[in-house]
Amino acid sequence: MKSLRCPNAQCPLRTNPSLGMIVRFGFYPTRWGKRRRFRCKMCRRTFCRNRGTVYHRLQHRRATFDEVAALSVEGVNKSAIARVQQIAWNTVDRWLEKAAAAGRRFNDQRITKIRIRELQVDEIRAMVGGNGHPPVWIFAAIEVWSRLWPATVVGRRSYRNTLTLFRELCARSTGSHLPLIATDGFKFYRQVVRRIFGVACLYGQVIKKRRNDRVVQVQRKTRFGAAWRWNEVWRDSEDSRKLNTSYIERLNLTIRQLSAYLGRRTLNHARRTQRLEDHLELLRCHYNFLRPHRALKFGREVRTPAMQAGLTHKRLTFREVFMSISTFLRWVKVHCIFIRQVISTAQEDFVVSMAA
């Protein structure tokens, strides 16, 4: 009851909530039983708890919606989900689109002010649209200490997308200190790291030479940073003893295993880039907040990357993720209303001054 807010945009309780103004107002029937209805004493408007979430006006059980989202982030394709849940393919597609939008908003809201100690970045090659179309690259990054997946960018393997990824990483971090960054030998990484973090950071590249699809030589090159600083970092690090990209490569394998779009030699590739981006946002939300990480086991407790990074104190569920979106959406609507009121007031003052 305390977390409920009136959905009416014109209600004064949206900006000035008062305890006890939201009361229970009977029930409304559904196919699976009764659901609680609430009413605002100020504007007399009734609403349900699902208003503003992905469950609003859902014609199925909420547990079924959660199961569809869980199967999608476990590598099951849409056709298989439709057969298992015995629902239409179009319904599965529409639900996953709504779930991905909710996961994207949840990521933008929660993955902020993270402390980046050691950062590794790499790309994944994916096929979108079938044969004959140019490949699409997935830029992914991992914070090694917490195993957090803070940002991702989908697009061409270009300087602009590389810069977009590092700008997003910089915006989500606290910026308290310069991290250790490790990448492969892609030519634009060095320019972007120099532009975003400067030469004062520690940056190195791991260049692997392959022959017949096998790694035959590994070169580790330190691009930025003095030798004594590198020695100090390796002495204090809890995860790495030398320059490597093993953690981001393991994340790449996890992404391929959990996404039906990225399976090799299958027919499940994405038809559009936007579909792949949406699915990766839902997968990133699941990986950071819902899925426990074996490397983060402390006694009987197995933490998620978000728990290790201090973004949450417990392992979340899809129900908590999807229900928390309503508060964020209300906050956005309130600020939009406030901005419109400020603009209209300024326009009225300008008209009055011109008339005078």
C-alpha positions in Angstrom: 0.0 0.0 0.0 2.8 2.4 0.8 4.4 2.0 -2.6 1.2 2.6 -4.6 0.7 5.9 -6.4 -2.3 7.2 -8.2 -2.0 6.6 -12.0 -4.0 9.8 -12.8 -1.6 12.4 -14.3 -3.7 15.3 -13.0 -3.9 14.0 -9.4 -2.0 16.1 -6.8 -0.9 12.9 -5.0 1.5 12.0 -7.8 3.8 14.8 -6.7 2.7 15.0 -3.1 1.9 11.5 -1.9 0.0 11.2 1.4 -0.3 8.1 3.6 -3.7 6.6 3.7 -5.1 8.3 0.5 -4.8 5.0 -1.5 -7.4 2.6 -0.1 -8.7 -0.9 -1.1 -11.8 -0.8 -3.3 -13.1 -4.3 -3.7 -12.1 -6.8 -6.4 -12.5 -7.3 -10.1 -13.0 -10.8 -11.7 -10.5 -12.4 -14.0 -10.2 -15.8 -15.6 -8.0 -17.0 -12.8 -9.8 -15.5 -9.9 -10.3 -12.2 -8.2 -7.8 -9.3 -8.2 -7.6 -6.4 -5.8 -8.7 -3.0 -6.9 -7.6 0.3 -5.3 -9.0 3.8 -5.3 -7.5 7.3 -4.8 -9.4 9.4 -2.3 -8.3 12.6 -3.9 -9.4 12.0 -7.6 -11.7 9.0 -7.0 -10.0 7.0 -9.7 -9.7 3.2 -9.3 -6.8 1.2 -10.6 -5.1 -2.2 -10.1 -1.6 -3.0 -8.9 -0.5 -4.1 -12.4 -1.2 -0.6 -13.9 1.9 0.7 -15.6 3.7 -2.7 -15.8 4.0 -5.4 -18.4 1.3 -7.4 -16.7 -1.4 -4.7 -17.3 -4.4 -6.2 -19.2 -2.6 -9.5 -19.6 -5.0 -12.2 -20.8 -2.9 -15.0 -19.2 -1.4 -15.7 -15.8 1.6 -13.6 -14.7 3.5 -16.8 -14.0 3.2 -17.8 -17.6 4.6 -14.4 -18.7 7.6 -14.9 -16.3 8.1 -18.5 -17.6 8.2 -17.2 -21.2 10.9 -14.6 -20.3 12.9 -17.2 -18.3 12.9 -19.7 -21.2 14.0 -17.0 -23.6 17.1 -16.1 -21.6 18.0 -19.8 -21.3 18.5 -20.2 -25.0 15.1 -21.5 -26.0 13.7 -20.1 -29.3 10.3 -18.6 -29.7 8.8 -21.6 -31.6 9.8 -24.0 -28.9 8.5 -21.6 -26.2 5.1 -21.4 -28.0 4.9 -25.2 -28.2 5.9 -25.8 -24.5 3.5 -23.1 -23.1 0.8 -23.9 -25.7 0.3 -20.3 -26.7 0.5 -18.6 -30.1 3.9 -17.6 -31.6 2.7 -14.0 -32.0 1.8 -13.9 -28.3 5.3 -15.0 -27.4 6.9 -12.5 -29.7 4.7 -9.6 -28.3 5.5 -10.7 -24.7 9.2 -10.8 -25.2 9.1 -7.4 -26.8 7.4 -6.0 -23.7 9.7 -7.9 -21.4 12.8 -6.6 -23.2 11.6 -3.0 -22.9 11.1 -3.5 -19.2 14.6 -5.1 -18.9 16.1 -2.1 -20.7 14.5 0.4 -18.4 15.5 -1.6 -15.4 19.1 -1.7 -16.6 19.2 2.0 -17.2 17.7 2.7 -13.8 19.8 0.3 -11.7 23.2 0.0 -13.3 24.6 3.3 -12.3 27.5 4.5 -10.1 29.4 1.2 -10.3 33.1 1.1 -9.3 35.1 -0.3 -12.2 38.4 -1.8 -11.1 39.4 -4.1 -14.0 37.6 -3.9 -17.3 37.7 -6.3 -20.2 36.1 -5.6 -23.6 35.5 -7.8 -26.7 33.1 -8.3 -29.6 30.9 -11.2 -30.8 30.2 -11.7 -34.5 26.5 -12.4 -35.2 24.3 -12.9 -38.3 21.2 -10.8 -38.7 18.8 -11.1 -41.7 20.2 -14.3 -43.1 22.9 -14.9 -45.8 23.8 -12.0 -48.0 23.6 -9.4 -45.2 26.7 -7.9 -43.5 27.6 -9.3 -40.1 26.6 -7.5 -36.9 29.0 -7.2 -34.0 28.0 -7.2 -30.3 30.4 -5.1 -28.2 30.3 -6.4 -24.6 32.3 -5.4 -21.5 32.7 -7.0 -18.1 33.8 -5.7 -14.7 36.1 -8.5 -13.6 35.9 -8.1 -9.8 32.1 -8.3 -9.7 31.5 -10.1 -13.0 29.0 -7.4 -13.9 28.0 -6.9 -17.5 27.5 -3.1 -17.4 27.0 -2.2 -21.1 26.7 -3.5 -24.6 26.4 -2.0 -28.1 25.1 -3.8 -31.3 26.1 -2.6 -34.7 29.0 -2.4 -37.1 32.6 -2.9 -36.0 33.4 0.8 -36.2 35.0 3.6 -34.3 31.6 5.2 -33.5 30.2 2.0 -31.8 33.4 1.5 -29.9 33.2 5.1 -28.7 29.6 4.7 -27.8 30.4 1.6 -25.6 33.1 3.4 -23.7 31.1 6.5 -23.2 28.3 4.4 -21.7 30.8 2.6 -19.4 32.1 6.0 -18.3 28.6 7.3 -17.7 27.7 4.3 -15.5 30.8 4.3 -13.4 31.6 6.5 -10.4 34.7 7.9 -12.0 36.6 7.8 -8.7 39.7 6.2 -10.3 41.1 5.0 -13.6 40.5 1.3 -14.2 42.7 -1.4 -15.8 41.5 -2.1 -19.3 42.2 -5.1 -21.4 41.0 -5.7 -25.0 42.0 -7.6 -28.1 44.0 -6.1 -31.0 41.1 -4.2 -32.6 42.5 -1.0 -34.0 40.0 1.5 -32.6 40.3 0.4 -29.0 43.5 2.3 -28.4 42.2 5.5 -29.9 38.9 5.4 -27.9 40.6 4.6 -24.6 43.0 7.4 -25.1 40.1 9.8 -25.8 37.9 8.7 -22.9 40.4 7.9 -20.1 43.6 9.5 -21.3 47.1 8.1 -21.2 47.0 8.0 -17.3 45.0 4.8 -17.3 46.4 1.3 -17.5 45.6 -0.2 -20.9 46.9 -3.3 -22.6 46.0 -5.6 -25.5 46.0 -9.3 -25.8 46.7 -10.3 -29.5 46.2 -13.9 -30.4 47.5 -15.5 -33.6 45.5 -18.4 -35.0 46.4 -21.2 -37.4 43.7 -23.7 -38.5 41.3 -22.3 -35.9 43.8 -22.8 -33.1 45.6 -20.3 -31.0 49.3 -20.7 -31.7 50.7 -17.5 -30.2 49.6 -14.9 -27.6 51.2 -11.5 -27.4 50.5 -9.2 -24.4 51.3 -5.5 -25.1 51.0 -2.8 -22.5 49.9 0.4 -24.3 49.5 2.9 -21.5 50.9 2.9 -17.9 54.3 2.7 -16.2 55.8 -0.6 -15.4 55.7 0.0 -11.6 52.0 0.7 -11.8 51.4 -2.6 -13.6 53.3 -4.5 -11.0 51.3 -2.8 -8.3 48.0 -3.7 -10.0 49.0 -7.4 -10.4 50.0 -7.5 -6.7 46.6 -6.1 -5.5 44.4 -7.9 -8.0 42.2 -10.7 -6.7 41.5 -12.2 -10.1 44.3 -11.6 -12.6 48.1 -12.2 -12.4 48.8 -11.0 -15.9 47.2 -9.3 -18.8 44.3 -11.4 -20.2 40.8 -11.4 -21.7 39.7 -14.7 -20.3 36.7 -13.3 -18.4 35.2 -11.4 -21.3 35.7 -14.5 -23.5 33.8 -16.6 -20.9 31.0 -14.0 -20.9 30.9 -14.2 -24.7 30.4 -18.0 -24.4 27.7 -17.5 -21.8 25.9 -15.0 -24.1 26.0 -17.5 -27.0 24.6 -20.2 -24.8 21.8 -18.2 -23.4 20.7 -16.6 -26.6 18.9 -18.6 -29.3 19.8 -15.8 -31.8 23.5 -16.4 -31.5 23.6 -20.2 -31.9 26.0 -21.5 -34.6 24.6 -23.4 -37.6 20.9 -22.9 -36.7 17.9 -21.2 -38.2 17.2 -19.0 -35.2 19.2 -15.9 -36.2 17.5 -12.5 -35.7 15.7 -11.0 -38.7 16.3 -7.5 -37.5 19.0 -5.8 -35.4 16.4 -4.3 -33.1 15.2 -7.7 -32.1 18.7 -8.7 -31.2 19.3 -5.6 -29.2 16.1 -6.1 -27.2 16.9 -9.7 -26.4 20.4 -8.8 -25.2 18.9 -6.1 -22.9 16.6 -8.7 -21.3 19.5 -11.2 -21.2 21.8 -8.6 -19.5 19.1 -7.9 -16.9 18.8 -11.7 -16.2 22.6 -12.2 -16.1 23.2 -9.3 -13.7 20.3 -9.4 -11.3 18.7 -12.9 -11.5 21.3 -15.5 -12.4 23.8 -16.5 -9.6 27.4 -16.7 -10.6 29.5 -19.7 -9.5 32.6 -17.6 -9.1 30.8 -15.4 -6.6 30.2 -18.2 -4.0 30.9 -17.3 -0.4 30.1 -20.2 1.9 26.5 -21.2 1.2 25.6 -17.9 -0.5 26.0 -17.6 -4.2 25.7 -14.0 -5.3 24.7 -12.4 -8.5 27.0 -9.9 -10.2 24.6 -7.1 -9.1 24.9 -8.2 -5.5 28.7 -8.3 -5.7 28.7 -4.8 -7.2 26.5 -3.4 -4.5 23.5 -2.6 -6.8 21.1 -4.9 -4.9 21.2 -6.8 -1.6 19.4 -10.0 -2.8 18.8 -12.1 -5.9 15.8 -10.7 -7.8 13.1 -12.4 -9.8 11.4 -11.5 -13.0 8.3 -10.6 -11.0 10.2 -8.0 -9.0 11.9 -6.6 -12.1 8.6 -6.3 -14.1 6.7 -4.8 -11.1 9.3 -2.3 -10.3 9.0 -0.6 -13.7 5.8 1.1 -12.6 7.6 3.3 -10.1 10.1 4.3 -12.7 7.5 5.1 -15.3 5.5 7.3 -12.8 8.7 9.2 -12.0 9.3 9.9 -15.7 5.7 11.0 -16.2 5.9 13.4 -13.2 9.0 15.0 -14.5 7.6 15.3 -18.0 4.5 17.0 -16.5 6.7 19.3 -14.5 8.8 20.3 -17.5 5.6 21.0 -19.6 4.3 23.2 -16.8 7.6 25.1 -16.6 7.6 25.6 -20.4 4.0 26.8 -20.4 4.6 29.2 -17.6 7.6 30.6 -19.4 5.6 31.1 -22.5 2.8 32.9 -20.7 5.3 35.2 -19.0 6.9 36.0 -22.4 3.5 36.8 -23.9 2.6 39.1 -21.0 5.9 40.9 -21.2 5.5 41.4 -25.0 1.9 42.7 -24.5 3.1 45.2 -21.8 
